[in-house]
Amino acid sequence: MEEYLMTILWAIIFVAAIGIEAATAELVAIWFLPGTVVSLILSLVGVEEWVQGVVFAVISVVLFVLAFTVIRKRLLKKNDSKTDTDLLIGQRARVEESISNLEMKGAVKLDGKVWSARMVDDSETAEVGEYVIVESISGVKLHCRKI
């Protein structure tokens, strides 16, 4: 019976890891599964317990580190896809309400929508009917310059 004790232990760890992973679905215990399978096989062929434990630990740690490195790179990877608002930069807009940074007012119409607007240069203003170019966007305000 003692010769199968480690095999039973590895089987229990395997089932527990699957149960934890199924319950959380957040890659909490998946790192232990390959190490458990290899250690289970080693126990079946009679390899010493300490070797099984070392193999389990090494495989689990290596898989965790490799996966964490890949996941971290993907999470930190800059997303260069443009949003709809980014597509407004460089577009021409018609001034609907006089733009004055000093008075903190102004609006432009672009693609049929009215946006709050400010000038890039605080000393510039734009009057109703003039056209401006969108330089940047901050929140819901378009920062514009005269054409």
GROMACS elastic network, one bead per residue, 0.5 to 0.9 nm:
[ bonds ]
;  ai    aj funct       b0    kb
    1     4     6  0.55283   500
    1     5     6  0.65808   500
    2     5     6  0.50506   500
    2     6     6  0.79592   500
    3     6     6  0.71146   500
    3     7     6  0.79903   500
    3    43     6  0.84214   500
    3    44     6  0.88298   500
    3    46     6  0.80489   500
    4     7     6  0.50803   500
    4     8     6  0.61487   500
    4     9     6  0.85432   500
    4    43     6  0.77638   500
    4    44     6  0.77545   500
    5     8     6  0.51799   500
    5     9     6  0.61383   500
    5    10     6  0.87296   500
    5    43     6  0.89765   500
    6    10     6  0.60811   500
    6    11     6  0.84485   500
    6    39     6  0.88826   500
    6    40     6  0.76619   500
    6    43     6  0.62680   500
    6    44     6  0.86765   500
    6    49     6  0.71593   500
    6    52     6  0.88237   500
    7    10     6  0.52172   500
    7    11     6  0.61673   500
    7    12     6  0.86265   500
    7    39     6  0.82647   500
    7    40     6  0.55210   500
    7    41     6  0.80509   500
    7    42     6  0.86579   500
    7    43     6  0.55383   500
    7    44     6  0.64720   500
    8    11     6  0.50339   500
    8    12     6  0.61384   500
    8    13     6  0.86373   500
    8    40     6  0.83619   500
    9    12     6  0.51042   500
    9    13     6  0.62188   500
    9    14     6  0.85760   500
    9    40     6  0.84779   500
   10    13     6  0.50272   500
   10    14     6  0.60295   500
   10    15     6  0.86247   500
   10    36     6  0.58623   500
   10    37     6  0.75629   500
   10    39     6  0.68873   500
   10    40     6  0.53836   500
   10    43     6  0.84112   500
   11    14     6  0.50017   500
   11    15     6  0.62122   500
   11    16     6  0.85091   500
   11    36     6  0.77037   500
   11    37     6  0.81917   500
   11    40     6  0.68917   500
   12    15     6  0.52034   500
   12    16     6  0.60134   500
   12    17     6  0.85166   500
   13    16     6  0.50202   500
   13    17     6  0.60084   500
   13    18     6  0.85835   500
   13    32     6  0.83764   500
   13    33     6  0.83741   500
   13    36     6  0.70083   500
   14    17     6  0.52129   500
   14    18     6  0.63186   500
   14    19     6  0.86496   500
   14    32     6  0.76470   500
   14    33     6  0.59666   500
   14    34     6  0.88951   500
   14    36     6  0.59077   500
   14    37     6  0.72839   500
   14    40     6  0.89006   500
   15    18     6  0.51452   500
   15    19     6  0.61226   500
   15    20     6  0.86257   500
   15    33     6  0.89081   500
   16    20     6  0.60758   500
   16    21     6  0.84858   500
   16    29     6  0.87116   500
   17    20     6  0.51159   500
   17    21     6  0.60425   500
   17    22     6  0.84617   500
   17    28     6  0.84904   500
   17    29     6  0.52187   500
   17    30     6  0.66814   500
   17    31     6  0.87511   500
   17    32     6  0.67992   500
   17    33     6  0.66383   500
   18    21     6  0.50985   500
   18    22     6  0.59974   500
   18    23     6  0.84868   500
   18    29     6  0.72990   500
   18    30     6  0.73000   500
   18    33     6  0.75924   500
   19    22     6  0.51055   500
   19    23     6  0.60696   500
   19    24     6  0.86283   500
   19    29     6  0.88442   500
   20    23     6  0.50974   500
   20    24     6  0.61257   500
   20    25     6  0.80714   500
   20    28     6  0.73517   500
   20    29     6  0.63705   500
   20    30     6  0.86568   500
   21    24     6  0.52980   500
   21    25     6  0.52604   500
   21    26     6  0.69254   500
   21    27     6  0.63321   500
   21    28     6  0.61244   500
   21    29     6  0.55409   500
   21    30     6  0.63120   500
   22    25     6  0.54986   500
   22    26     6  0.87285   500
   23    26     6  0.87476   500
   24    27     6  0.76040   500
   24    28     6  0.72574   500
   25    28     6  0.75198   500
   26    29     6  0.84698   500
   26    30     6  0.89426   500
   27    30     6  0.55273   500
   27    31     6  0.76166   500
   28    31     6  0.74606   500
   29    32     6  0.57185   500
   29    33     6  0.73467   500
   30    33     6  0.55447   500
   30    34     6  0.80915   500
   30    60     6  0.88719   500
   30    64     6  0.88492   500
   31    34     6  0.69339   500
   31    35     6  0.76443   500
   31    59     6  0.82047   500
   31    60     6  0.52191   500
   31    61     6  0.75848   500
   31    62     6  0.87763   500
   31    63     6  0.60362   500
   31    64     6  0.57513   500
   31    67     6  0.88327   500
   32    35     6  0.54280   500
   32    36     6  0.59628   500
   32    37     6  0.86931   500
   32    56     6  0.75427   500
   32    57     6  0.83338   500
   32    59     6  0.79227   500
   32    60     6  0.51777   500
   32    61     6  0.85247   500
   32    63     6  0.85885   500
   32    64     6  0.87701   500
   33    36     6  0.50704   500
   33    37     6  0.62292   500
   33    38     6  0.87633   500
   33    60     6  0.78807   500
   34    37     6  0.51345   500
   34    38     6  0.62816   500
   34    39     6  0.85624   500
   34    56     6  0.81138   500
   34    59     6  0.71782   500
   34    60     6  0.72947   500
   34    63     6  0.87297   500
   35    38     6  0.52458   500
   35    39     6  0.60535   500
   35    40     6  0.84280   500
   35    52     6  0.89830   500
   35    55     6  0.67642   500
   35    57     6  0.70722   500
   35    58     6  0.78059   500
   35    59     6  0.51558   500
   35    60     6  0.55776   500
   36    39     6  0.50790   500
   36    40     6  0.59075   500
   36    41     6  0.85798   500
   36    52     6  0.88774   500
   36    55     6  0.88486   500
   36    56     6  0.59524   500
   36    59     6  0.88368   500
   36    60     6  0.84764   500
   37    40     6  0.50031   500
   37    41     6  0.62769   500
   37    42     6  0.86384   500
   37    56     6  0.85689   500
   38    41     6  0.51616   500
   38    42     6  0.62027   500
   38    43     6  0.86699   500
   38    52     6  0.80774   500
   38    55     6  0.76450   500
   38    56     6  0.72353   500
   38    59     6  0.87765   500
   39    43     6  0.61164   500
   39    44     6  0.86258   500
   39    47     6  0.89296   500
   39    49     6  0.89105   500
   39    51     6  0.84267   500
   39    53     6  0.71807   500
   39    54     6  0.89358   500
   39    55     6  0.65960   500
   39    56     6  0.58756   500
   40    43     6  0.51379   500
   40    44     6  0.63533   500
   40    45     6  0.89297   500
   40    52     6  0.78914   500
   41    44     6  0.50706   500
   41    45     6  0.64884   500
   41    46     6  0.87957   500
   41    47     6  0.89716   500
   42    45     6  0.52818   500
   42    46     6  0.63238   500
   42    47     6  0.53729   500
   42    48     6  0.81752   500
   42    49     6  0.88102   500
   42    51     6  0.85131   500
   42    52     6  0.63875   500
   43    46     6  0.50887   500
   43    47     6  0.55600   500
   43    48     6  0.73498   500
   43    49     6  0.72947   500
   43    52     6  0.69263   500
   44    47     6  0.77117   500
   46    49     6  0.86127   500
   47    50     6  0.85902   500
   47    51     6  0.68272   500
   47    52     6  0.69480   500
   48    51     6  0.54934   500
   48    52     6  0.65257   500
   48    53     6  0.89456   500
   49    52     6  0.50548   500
   49    53     6  0.62647   500
   49    54     6  0.87196   500
   50    53     6  0.50372   500
   50    54     6  0.61953   500
   50    55     6  0.85820   500
   51    54     6  0.51071   500
   51    55     6  0.60518   500
   51    56     6  0.84494   500
   52    55     6  0.51761   500
   52    56     6  0.60690   500
   52    57     6  0.86104   500
   53    56     6  0.50783   500
   53    57     6  0.61448   500
   53    58     6  0.85960   500
   54    57     6  0.51110   500
   54    58     6  0.60293   500
   54    59     6  0.84961   500
   55    58     6  0.52266   500
   55    59     6  0.60354   500
   55    60     6  0.83972   500
   56    59     6  0.54491   500
   56    60     6  0.60678   500
   56    61     6  0.85595   500
   57    60     6  0.52317   500
   57    61     6  0.60405   500
   57    62     6  0.84615   500
   58    61     6  0.52831   500
   58    62     6  0.59770   500
   58    63     6  0.84731   500
   59    62     6  0.52369   500
   59    63     6  0.60701   500
   59    64     6  0.85017   500
   60    63     6  0.53152   500
   60    64     6  0.61128   500
   60    65     6  0.86576   500
   61    64     6  0.50667   500
   61    65     6  0.60948   500
   61    66     6  0.85229   500
   62    65     6  0.52261   500
   62    66     6  0.60756   500
   62    67     6  0.84690   500
   63    66     6  0.51695   500
   63    67     6  0.59526   500
   63    68     6  0.83127   500
   64    67     6  0.52493   500
   64    68     6  0.58684   500
   64    69     6  0.84503   500
   65    68     6  0.50933   500
   65    69     6  0.60563   500
   65    70     6  0.86569   500
   66    69     6  0.52038   500
   66    70     6  0.63496   500
   66    71     6  0.86477   500
   67    70     6  0.51497   500
   67    71     6  0.60130   500
   67    72     6  0.83828   500
   68    71     6  0.50716   500
   68    72     6  0.58342   500
   68    73     6  0.84592   500
   69    72     6  0.51615   500
   69    73     6  0.62010   500
   69    74     6  0.87150   500
   70    73     6  0.52494   500
   70    74     6  0.63770   500
   70    75     6  0.87319   500
   71    74     6  0.51611   500
   71    75     6  0.61442   500
   71    76     6  0.85811   500
   72    75     6  0.50587   500
   72    76     6  0.60094   500
   72    77     6  0.83313   500
   73    76     6  0.52119   500
   73    77     6  0.58664   500
   74    77     6  0.50857   500
   74    78     6  0.85566   500
   75    78     6  0.81577   500
   76    79     6  0.88120   500
   79    82     6  0.85151   500
   82    85     6  0.79464   500
   82    86     6  0.57447   500
   82    87     6  0.70197   500
   83    86     6  0.52217   500
   83    87     6  0.68128   500
   84    87     6  0.53848   500
   84    88     6  0.72962   500
   85    88     6  0.53874   500
   85    89     6  0.75646   500
   85   137     6  0.76948   500
   86    89     6  0.57321   500
   86   136     6  0.82103   500
   86   137     6  0.77222   500
   87    90     6  0.78551   500
   87    91     6  0.79905   500
   88    91     6  0.54202   500
   88    92     6  0.85290   500
   88   110     6  0.82039   500
   88   111     6  0.89324   500
   88   134     6  0.68168   500
   88   135     6  0.87417   500
   88   136     6  0.84072   500
   88   137     6  0.84636   500
   88   142     6  0.88388   500
   89    92     6  0.87281   500
   89   133     6  0.77992   500
   89   134     6  0.50628   500
   89   135     6  0.55542   500
   89   136     6  0.58416   500
   89   137     6  0.74985   500
   89   142     6  0.85884   500
   90   133     6  0.58430   500
   90   134     6  0.51734   500
   90   135     6  0.60037   500
   90   136     6  0.82412   500
   91   110     6  0.80189   500
   91   132     6  0.83726   500
   91   133     6  0.56366   500
   91   134     6  0.56356   500
   91   135     6  0.83674   500
   92   110     6  0.73458   500
   92   131     6  0.64755   500
   92   132     6  0.56593   500
   92   134     6  0.65116   500
   92   147     6  0.84183   500
   93   108     6  0.59461   500
   93   109     6  0.56537   500
   93   111     6  0.81773   500
   93   130     6  0.85072   500
   93   131     6  0.55272   500
   93   132     6  0.53884   500
   93   133     6  0.61869   500
   93   134     6  0.71591   500
   93   144     6  0.87264   500
   94   107     6  0.86592   500
   94   108     6  0.53453   500
   94   109     6  0.52723   500
   94   110     6  0.67895   500
   94   128     6  0.76986   500
   94   129     6  0.60781   500
   94   130     6  0.59228   500
   94   132     6  0.64818   500
   94   133     6  0.89509   500
   95    98     6  0.65852   500
   95    99     6  0.75120   500
   95   106     6  0.77755   500
   95   107     6  0.60846   500
   95   109     6  0.63881   500
   95   117     6  0.86524   500
   95   126     6  0.70549   500
   95   127     6  0.64984   500
   95   129     6  0.53608   500
   95   130     6  0.55290   500
   95   131     6  0.59656   500
   95   132     6  0.71691   500
   96    99     6  0.86825   500
   96   106     6  0.75649   500
   96   107     6  0.54092   500
   96   109     6  0.62627   500
   96   114     6  0.77859   500
   96   127     6  0.80635   500
   96   128     6  0.51923   500
   96   129     6  0.65744   500
   96   130     6  0.85058   500
   97   105     6  0.76505   500
   97   108     6  0.67186   500
   97   116     6  0.89739   500
   97   117     6  0.88606   500
   97   126     6  0.86123   500
   97   127     6  0.70929   500
   97   128     6  0.55144   500
   97   129     6  0.85823   500
   98   105     6  0.71178   500
   98   106     6  0.50917   500
   98   107     6  0.69036   500
   98   108     6  0.86445   500
   98   125     6  0.72915   500
   98   126     6  0.56518   500
   98   128     6  0.52835   500
   98   129     6  0.87884   500
   99   103     6  0.82803   500
   99   104     6  0.78513   500
   99   105     6  0.56394   500
   99   107     6  0.65410   500
   99   108     6  0.84522   500
   99   117     6  0.66455   500
   99   118     6  0.59856   500
   99   119     6  0.68782   500
   99   124     6  0.84851   500
   99   125     6  0.54014   500
   99   126     6  0.50866   500
   99   127     6  0.65330   500
   99   128     6  0.82198   500
  100   103     6  0.53345   500
  100   104     6  0.58979   500
  100   105     6  0.55596   500
  100   106     6  0.62107   500
  100   117     6  0.87851   500
  100   118     6  0.66566   500
  100   119     6  0.70949   500
  100   122     6  0.76629   500
  100   123     6  0.83511   500
  100   124     6  0.73051   500
  100   125     6  0.51117   500
  100   126     6  0.71286   500
  100   127     6  0.89288   500
  101   105     6  0.64678   500
  101   106     6  0.79782   500
  101   117     6  0.88614   500
  101   118     6  0.57818   500
  101   119     6  0.64396   500
  101   120     6  0.87961   500
  101   121     6  0.83785   500
  101   122     6  0.55749   500
  101   123     6  0.77824   500
  101   124     6  0.80350   500
  101   125     6  0.75320   500
  102   105     6  0.80138   500
  102   122     6  0.69994   500
  102   123     6  0.81407   500
  103   106     6  0.86848   500
  104   118     6  0.76096   500
  105   116     6  0.76920   500
  105   117     6  0.73259   500
  105   118     6  0.72317   500
  106   115     6  0.85340   500
  106   116     6  0.58992   500
  106   117     6  0.50700   500
  106   118     6  0.62288   500
  106   119     6  0.88285   500
  106   126     6  0.84792   500
  107   114     6  0.64968   500
  107   115     6  0.54258   500
  107   118     6  0.77897   500
  107   128     6  0.89940   500
  107   141     6  0.87088   500
  107   142     6  0.86134   500
  108   113     6  0.81841   500
  108   114     6  0.55500   500
  108   115     6  0.53707   500
  108   116     6  0.65249   500
  108   117     6  0.61661   500
  108   128     6  0.87055   500
  108   131     6  0.86167   500
  108   132     6  0.84361   500
  108   142     6  0.83076   500
  109   112     6  0.61176   500
  109   113     6  0.53753   500
  109   115     6  0.61926   500
  109   116     6  0.89476   500
  110   113     6  0.53607   500
  110   114     6  0.64032   500
  110   115     6  0.73980   500
  111   114     6  0.84036   500
  115   140     6  0.70242   500
  115   141     6  0.64573   500
  115   142     6  0.68082   500
  116   140     6  0.66643   500
  116   142     6  0.63076   500
  116   143     6  0.88712   500
  117   140     6  0.84773   500
  117   141     6  0.51228   500
  117   143     6  0.58608   500
  117   144     6  0.69841   500
  118   121     6  0.86047   500
  118   122     6  0.82887   500
  118   125     6  0.85743   500
  118   141     6  0.69447   500
  118   142     6  0.63037   500
  118   144     6  0.61547   500
  118   145     6  0.86573   500
  119   122     6  0.61780   500
  119   123     6  0.82883   500
  119   124     6  0.64543   500
  119   125     6  0.67686   500
  119   126     6  0.79694   500
  119   132     6  0.89827   500
  119   142     6  0.82450   500
  119   143     6  0.53411   500
  119   145     6  0.57070   500
  119   146     6  0.81728   500
  120   123     6  0.88601   500
  120   124     6  0.79626   500
  120   135     6  0.75051   500
  120   136     6  0.85278   500
  120   143     6  0.54415   500
  120   144     6  0.54990   500
  120   145     6  0.58101   500
  121   124     6  0.55627   500
  121   125     6  0.84853   500
  121   144     6  0.84725   500
  121   145     6  0.73493   500
  122   125     6  0.78295   500
  124   145     6  0.81317   500
  124   146     6  0.82073   500
  125   145     6  0.89512   500
  125   146     6  0.84123   500
  126   129     6  0.86301   500
  126   130     6  0.65423   500
  126   131     6  0.80565   500
  126   132     6  0.78368   500
  126   145     6  0.86714   500
  126   146     6  0.72398   500
  127   130     6  0.57735   500
  127   131     6  0.87052   500
  128   131     6  0.85493   500
  130   146     6  0.83326   500
  130   147     6  0.87917   500
  131   146     6  0.68378   500
  131   147     6  0.65627   500
  132   144     6  0.59649   500
  132   145     6  0.55306   500
  132   147     6  0.53586   500
  133   143     6  0.84577   500
  133   144     6  0.53345   500
  133   145     6  0.54309   500
  133   146     6  0.62911   500
  133   147     6  0.62311   500
  134   137     6  0.77917   500
  134   142     6  0.62223   500
  134   143     6  0.58558   500
  134   145     6  0.67089   500
  135   142     6  0.74859   500
  135   143     6  0.56062   500
  135   144     6  0.52292   500
  135   145     6  0.67861   500
  136   141     6  0.86015   500
  136   142     6  0.61030   500
  136   143     6  0.51772   500
  136   144     6  0.71363   500
  137   140     6  0.69546   500
  137   141     6  0.57913   500
  137   143     6  0.58546   500
  137   144     6  0.88662   500
  138   141     6  0.53385   500
  138   142     6  0.65387   500
  138   143     6  0.74224   500
  139   142     6  0.82150   500
